């Protein structure tokens, strides 16, 4: 699943076609016949399909899954790249007793945050991924949210400039300080387990019996 910066760039590229009518279709999708989209109007942009528009230009969707679905319920308050992102709501969610790496991947509070952003923000904040949020100080929680927003915004900027965002911990064998990096699949017991990279020296676990 693409992360927020990738989706934002895609949205920016397709937004000029919103409000236009599809006058011609093409492509080789077998799950969704491109022809059924002809004469429809693109109401919003939420890429093997090709749509040609009456105002000129076309959109090409490559290597993607397509299916009919109702419009998604969007909440800009949980979008990490939105100006309306609700920091208070995010901080409250992070302050729960469960590990912060679980909460960061909860799209109800951090929409657009994926595995790369999770790993990078935790490393930059110096927080062990399995640290219960309730053990973190308000300043640590604030710093974590800051790194989430900052890394995401910088990654989006890099995408528009055509440059590659270099990671510090994600898929690395050593952290920038030269320490050996650990890797493990982490996630809620009944949820998705995602590979997580962290430095045991730069991100030490907190004593569970001593809240900070």
C-alpha positions in Angstrom: 0.0 0.0 0.0 1.5 3.4 -1.0 2.2 5.8 1.8 0.8 9.3 2.2 3.5 11.2 0.1 3.0 8.9 -2.9 -0.7 9.2 -2.8 -0.5 13.0 -2.5 1.7 13.2 -5.5 -0.8 11.0 -7.4 -3.7 13.2 -6.4 -1.9 16.3 -7.5 -1.2 14.8 -11.0 -4.8 13.6 -11.6 -6.7 16.5 -10.1 -6.7 18.5 -13.4 -9.0 15.8 -14.8 -11.6 16.1 -12.0 -14.9 17.3 -13.5 -14.1 16.1 -17.0 -15.9 13.3 -18.9 -14.2 10.1 -20.2 -14.6 10.1 -24.0 -12.4 7.0 -24.7 -10.9 4.2 -22.7 -8.1 1.7 -23.2 -6.0 -0.8 -21.3 -5.8 -4.5 -20.6 -7.4 -4.9 -17.2 -9.3 -8.2 -16.9 -10.9 -7.5 -13.5 -12.6 -4.2 -14.6 -13.6 -3.7 -18.3 -12.3 -0.2 -19.2 -15.2 0.3 -21.7 -17.7 0.5 -18.8 -16.1 3.8 -17.7 -16.6 5.5 -21.1 -19.0 8.6 -20.8 -18.6 8.7 -17.0 -17.4 11.7 -15.2 -14.4 11.8 -12.9 -15.8 13.3 -9.7 -12.8 12.9 -7.5 -9.3 11.4 -7.3 -8.8 9.2 -4.3 -2.4 3.8 -11.8 -3.3 -0.7 -16.3 -6.3 1.5 -17.2 -6.2 4.4 -19.7 -8.9 7.2 -19.6 -9.0 9.9 -22.3 -10.9 13.1 -21.5 -12.9 15.5 -23.5 -10.7 18.4 -22.4 -7.6 16.7 -23.8 -5.0 14.6 -22.1 -5.3 11.1 -20.5 -4.7 9.2 -17.3 -2.8 5.9 -17.3 -3.1 3.5 -14.2 -0.4 0.9 -14.1 0.0 -2.3 -12.0 -2.9 -1.6 -9.7 -6.0 -3.3 -8.4 -9.4 -1.9 -9.7 -12.9 -2.6 -8.4 -16.1 -0.7 -7.9 -16.5 0.7 -4.5 -18.4 3.5 -2.7 -16.6 6.8 -2.2 -14.3 6.7 0.9 -15.1 8.6 4.0 -12.3 11.1 4.2 -11.3 12.9 7.4 -8.6 15.5 6.9 -8.1 15.6 10.7 -6.3 12.3 10.6 -4.3 12.9 7.4 -0.7 13.5 8.3 -0.2 15.7 5.2 -3.2 17.8 5.7 -3.2 21.3 7.2 -6.3 20.2 9.2 -4.3 17.3 10.8 -5.5 17.1 14.5 -2.3 16.9 16.6 -4.3 16.6 19.8 -6.2 13.6 18.6 -3.0 12.0 17.4 -1.2 12.7 20.8 -4.1 11.3 22.7 -4.0 8.1 20.7 -0.3 7.7 21.1 -0.5 8.1 24.8 -2.4 4.8 25.3 -0.9 1.8 27.0 -0.2 -0.1 23.8 3.1 0.0 21.9 3.5 3.2 19.9 4.4 1.2 16.7 0.9 -0.2 16.8 -0.8 3.2 17.2 1.3 4.8 14.5 -0.1 2.4 11.9 -3.7 3.0 12.9 -5.2 4.9 10.0 -8.0 6.3 12.2 -5.4 8.6 13.7 -2.5 8.6 11.2 -3.9 8.3 7.8 -1.2 8.0 5.1 1.4 6.7 7.6 3.0 3.5 6.4 5.8 1.3 7.5 8.7 3.5 6.2 7.4 6.6 8.0 6.8 4.6 11.2 10.4 3.3 11.3 12.0 6.6 10.5 9.9 8.7 12.9 10.6 6.3 15.8 14.3 6.3 15.1 14.5 10.1 14.8 12.5 10.5 18.1 14.8 7.9 19.8 11.8 5.7 20.9 11.8 1.9 21.0 8.9 0.7 18.8 7.4 -1.5 21.6 7.4 1.3 24.1 3.9 1.7 25.5 2.7 5.3 24.8 1.6 5.7 28.4 5.3 5.6 29.5 6.3 8.5 27.3 6.5 12.1 28.5 4.4 14.8 26.7 7.5 16.2 25.1 8.5 12.7 23.8 5.0 12.3 22.3 5.2 15.8 20.7 8.6 15.0 19.3 7.3 11.8 17.7 4.4 13.5 16.0 6.8 16.3 14.8 9.0 13.7 13.2 6.0 12.0 11.6 4.8 15.2 10.0 8.3 16.5 9.1 9.5 13.3 7.5 6.2 12.9 5.5 6.3 16.5 4.3 10.0 16.2 3.2 9.3 13.0 1.5 6.4 14.6 -0.5 8.7 17.5 -1.4 11.4 15.0 -2.7 8.8 13.3 -4.8 7.8 16.5 -6.6 11.4 17.4 -7.1 12.2 13.9 -8.5 14.7 13.1 -5.8 14.9 10.0 -3.7 14.3 10.2 0.1 17.1 8.5 2.0 16.2 6.6 5.1 18.2 6.4 8.3 17.0 3.1 9.7 14.5 1.5 7.3 16.1 -1.6 5.7 19.5 -0.6 7.1 22.1 -2.9 8.8 23.6 0.0 10.8 22.1 3.2 12.1 23.8 6.6 11.3 25.7 6.3 14.5 27.2 3.0 13.4 25.3 0.7 15.7 23.9 -2.7 14.6 20.2 -2.5 13.7 17.7 -5.1 14.8 14.7 -6.2 12.6 11.5 -8.0 13.6 7.9 -8.3 12.5 5.8 -6.3 15.0 2.1 -5.6 15.2 -1.0 -6.2 17.3 -1.6 -9.8 18.2 -4.7 -10.1 16.0 -3.4 -7.6 13.4 -0.9 -7.1 10.6 2.7 -7.8 11.5 5.1 -5.4 9.8 8.9 -5.6 9.6 10.3 -3.0 12.0 13.9 -1.8 12.1 15.3 -0.1 15.2 18.6 0.6 17.0 18.8 -0.9 20.5 21.3 1.8 21.5 19.7 4.8 20.0 16.2 3.6 20.8 16.5 1.8 24.2 13.4 0.2 25.8 12.0 2.0 28.9 11.6 0.2 32.2 8.0 -0.9 32.3 7.7 -0.2 36.0 9.0 3.4 35.9 6.8 5.7 33.9 8.8 8.8 32.7 
